Amino acid sequence: MVNWLSLVVPFAYLTILLGSLYTFSHLYRARKLSKAASLEPWFPPHLQRNIYLTLLHLDPSESGEGGPSKVPDSVLKAALLRRATEDIHRVLQLQNAKPALQSLLQRGSVGDDLWQRFLRAEKEIQEEIKDVVAEANAFAPGWGQLIFQTANEMAQNALLRKRVEEIQAQVTAEKEWWEKKKAGIQADFMKELDEDSKATQPVPTTGRGSDDDAVLVEGGGPTAAQQQGSMKKRKKGKN
Amino acid sequence: MAAEADIFTLLPLHLDPTTKAVSSSSSSTSAALTTELTALNLLHRSLLSLDTPNGVPPPPVPVNPKRSAQIGKLRETGNASFRKGAHGDAIRMYSLGIDMALGRPGWEPSGLVREEVSGLYANRAQAHMALQHWAEGAVDAESSVEMKRVGNAKGWWRRGRCLFEMGRLEEAREWVGQALEFEAGEQDLVGLMREVEAAVERRARQ
């Protein structure tokens, strides 16, 4: 009896110790997990994926009563291709961000949270790509190997068209600016001519447009002559 | 985490039974969804016009030669007009060629599009320059360079020349300096650089 009573104290000590350790680790891990889950995702919601899956699950009964009730394959293929293109954009973004993020992490400039978000995005995109390949193979055998090649070209093409459009959009503004400036130069030039009365320098522009006079003011006499020479040369060497 | 791969957001989509066009059935649609659906419908239509056996886009590499031939022809016609001095016609031909090259289906190789478009823009810039449309020439030459930076000394030179002609000397100097980084030792560019430097100096003295 005495023996038991003296043993209660160490046993209670052990139980409390182990119990508190366990509770602590359990709570700690649960909190960490919930924190990781609540981290903001790296990318915004995948719109193309949502569209594709929505189309796939579109209820036949509500879309079109009389006609063929299923979404045609061609629409689904187009949606899948859009999804793959968006995946390409995301993969490229992640690839570009990785080295910079790694060096920032090593220097301690960014928190661990950002790195966790990045790793999660990487894992998700891998799953996503596997999924797209499987879907593509289901539509047409062998398309899985091709779809990302196609999607890559589509992404690149979209990018280059956007760039060209951006540059070409400047053309009206540039033109207006130049017209204004040209008018200004011409006015200046005429004034100068009036001031110097007549016969200042023989301007070598007989038979050429008044536009050219403006240019001559800019470039000066000898340069303009040279310029004509090099323009001719250029004309010959064109493709 | 694994669960997230299996869930998705159901969108209020509606498929037109006759035209097969996908639209959003809810009235409050985000702009992103609308543009995405437009792109999807466009892509769908171009997929339908394909004549591949299973209706999927062909691999990028063997290119349909028809369009390439047409673009090449337009460029040749443009070049011929340019040589005859019909610069307006040349510009029109080059513009048609550019539209056709940019109108290639998205799955065709983007490198090819870059190559074609850069050549056509460079030529159109030249035609504009012959008409002394420096502003248009400058923009076209910039487009050409944007599409193809290396091995495009003509494009670089043309924009530099246009800027110089418009009296934008600082811009011209910066541009040609950049050009020389890509095309070091190109005689025309070196010459243009010298001219620009001289003009900058002259202006500073005035």
Contacts between the chains, C-beta under 8 A, distances in Angstrom:
chain1	res1	chain2	res2	distance
A	37	B	1	7.7
A	45	B	9	6.4
A	47	B	32	6.1
A	47	B	33	6.6
A	47	B	36	5.5
A	48	B	36	6.7
A	49	B	8	6.3
A	50	B	8	5.2
A	50	B	9	4.8
A	50	B	10	7.7
A	50	B	11	5.4
A	51	B	11	6.1
A	51	B	13	6.8
A	51	B	22	7.6
A	51	B	33	7.9
A	51	B	36	6.7
A	51	B	37	7.4
A	51	B	40	6.8
A	53	B	8	4.2
A	54	B	8	7.3
A	54	B	9	8.0
A	54	B	10	5.5
A	54	B	11	4.6
A	54	B	13	5.1
A	55	B	13	6.4
A	55	B	15	7.4
A	55	B	22	6.9
A	57	B	10	7.2
A	58	B	13	6.6
A	58	B	15	6.4
A	63	B	14	6.5
A	63	B	15	4.9
A	63	B	17	6.9
A	64	B	15	7.0
A	64	B	16	7.9
A	64	B	17	3.1
A	66	B	17	7.5
A	67	B	17	3.8
A	67	B	18	7.0
A	68	B	17	7.3
A	71	B	15	5.6
A	72	B	20	5.8
A	73	B	55	7.0
A	74	B	20	7.5
A	74	B	44	6.1
A	74	B	47	5.5
A	74	B	48	5.7
A	74	B	55	5.8
A	75	B	15	7.0
A	75	B	20	5.8
A	75	B	22	6.4
A	75	B	40	7.9
A	75	B	44	5.5
A	77	B	47	6.1
A	77	B	55	6.5
A	77	B	56	6.2
A	78	B	40	5.7
A	78	B	41	8.0
A	78	B	43	4.5
A	78	B	44	3.9
A	78	B	47	5.3
A	79	B	22	7.8
A	79	B	40	5.9
A	81	B	43	6.3
A	81	B	47	7.7
A	81	B	57	7.2
A	82	B	36	7.2
A	82	B	39	6.6
A	82	B	40	5.5
A	82	B	43	6.4
A	120	B	1	6.8
A	123	B	1	7.1
A	124	B	1	7.9
A	124	B	4	7.0
A	124	B	5	7.2
A	127	B	5	4.8
A	128	B	5	7.5
A	131	B	5	6.9
A	136	B	56	7.8
A	139	B	54	7.5
A	139	B	56	6.8
A	140	B	54	4.0
A	140	B	55	7.4
A	140	B	56	4.9
A	143	B	54	7.6
A	143	B	56	4.9
A	146	B	56	7.3
A	146	B	57	7.7
A	146	B	59	5.3
A	147	B	56	7.8
A	149	B	59	6.2
A	149	B	60	6.0
A	150	B	57	4.9
A	150	B	59	7.3
A	150	B	60	6.7
A	150	B	107	4.4
A	153	B	60	4.9
A	153	B	106	6.7
A	153	B	107	5.3
A	153	B	108	6.7
A	153	B	109	5.9
A	153	B	110	5.4
A	154	B	106	3.9
A	154	B	107	5.8
A	156	B	110	3.7
A	157	B	104	7.4
A	157	B	106	4.7
A	157	B	108	7.5
A	157	B	110	4.6
A	157	B	113	6.2
A	158	B	106	6.7
A	159	B	110	7.9
A	160	B	110	5.9
A	160	B	113	6.5
A	160	B	114	6.1
A	160	B	117	7.7
A	160	B	147	6.6
A	161	B	102	5.9
A	163	B	146	5.5
A	163	B	147	7.9
A	164	B	102	6.9
A	164	B	117	6.8
A	164	B	143	5.5
A	164	B	146	7.1
A	164	B	147	7.1
A	167	B	139	6.3
A	167	B	142	5.5
A	167	B	143	4.7
A	167	B	146	6.0
A	168	B	139	6.4
A	168	B	143	6.2
A	170	B	139	5.7
A	171	B	135	7.1
A	171	B	136	5.9
A	171	B	139	4.6
A	174	B	135	4.1
A	174	B	136	7.6
A	174	B	138	6.6
A	174	B	139	5.8
A	175	B	133	7.9
A	175	B	135	4.5
A	175	B	136	6.5
A	177	B	135	7.1
A	178	B	134	6.2
A	178	B	135	4.0
A	178	B	166	5.8
A	181	B	166	7.0
A	181	B	167	7.2
A	185	B	167	7.7
A	209	B	132	7.0
A	211	B	132	4.9
A	212	B	132	6.7
A	215	B	132	7.3
A	215	B	165	5.6
A	218	B	165	6.9
A	218	B	166	7.7
A	218	B	167	4.4
A	218	B	199	7.9
A	219	B	164	7.4
A	219	B	165	7.2
A	219	B	199	6.8
A	220	B	199	7.5
A	220	B	202	6.9
A	223	B	195	6.1
A	223	B	198	7.6
A	223	B	199	7.1
A	226	B	195	7.4
A	227	B	161	7.9
A	227	B	165	8.0
A	227	B	195	7.9
A	230	B	188	7.0
A	230	B	191	7.1
A	231	B	129	7.2
A	231	B	130	7.7
A	234	B	126	6.9
A	234	B	154	7.5
A	234	B	157	7.6
A	234	B	188	7.7
A	235	B	82	7.7
A	235	B	126	7.4
A	235	B	130	7.5
A	237	B	154	7.7
A	238	B	79	7.1
A	238	B	82	7.5
A	238	B	123	6.5
A	238	B	126	6.0
A	238	B	154	7.3
A	239	B	79	7.9
A	239	B	119	6.1
A	239	B	122	7.7
A	239	B	123	7.2
A	239	B	154	7.9
